[in-house]
Amino acid sequence: MKLKLTPTQNLCVGFLESGFKLMQFDEQFYFVKGERRQKVLPKTLDALVNRGALEHTKQGDYMLSDEFVAHRKKMRQVHETKPMQH
């Protein structure tokens, strides 16, 4: 798994972590939550799958991979335990 994400890829992960659902309408993908909708390019989703952040299920859905979720949780814990330096 490649852990470095581009800002756009990181934004996509943030949408999923904050409860947005990834939906496809015709050929276009969107993050949807309530009335809010954000377009996402298929090549961005493919890059996230290739980096190991997303899994593409047999049903055609995209979801954060268990490995990536564990990595993010670990990174948050490391960040929370480090004292801030000014």
N, C-alpha and C positions, 0 to 999 in steps of 0.2 A: 504494500500500500504506500503510495506516494503521499506524504503528509502535507506538502506545501500546496496550498490552494491559491488561485488568483482571487482578487477582490470580488469579482463577479461570482465565482464558485462559492466563496465564503458567504456571500449574500444569499445565494440559493439555499445553502445549508441552514442559514439563519431563518429563512422562511419556513423550512420544514420543522426546525426545532421549536418555532413559536406557534405551531398549530395550523399552518397553511397546508392545504391538500393540493397535490399536483394533479391537474386534470387536463385531458386532451379534448379539444374541440376542433373537429376536422383535422387538419395537419398541424395545428399550433398547440403548444403546451402553455399552461398558465398555473401559477400558484393562486389558489382561491381560498378566501376566508371570509365568510359572510358576503357582503357586497363588494369587498375588495378583490381586485384581480391584477396580477402582475405577470406579464408575458416573459417566457423563458425560451431560449433557443435550444433546439434539439442537440446541437453540437456541444452546448454547455452541459446538458444532461449526460451525453456520451462521455465527455471528459471526466465528469464526476464518477461515472461507473468505472472508467479506466483507472482512476486514481484510488478506487476502493471505497469512496465515501458513500456511494449509492449502490443499491442492488436493484436489478430489473427482474421482477418476479415473472413466473410463467403466466400469470393472469394479465401481464402487461403493465403492472403498477411499478412505480419507483418508490423506494423507501431507503432511509439511512441504514447503512450496514451496521450490524452489531459490533463489528471490529472498530468502525469509525466512532460510533456512539461511546464505546469504552475508552477510546483514545481521547475524545473531547472531555469526557468526565475526568479522566486522569489529568489532563492539562489544566482544567479548572481547579482541581485540588492542589496541584503544584503552584499555581498562580495565587491561590488564596493563602497558602502557607508561607509564601515568600514575603519578607518584610519590604515595604516600599522604601526606596532610596530616593532622596531629594538632592 
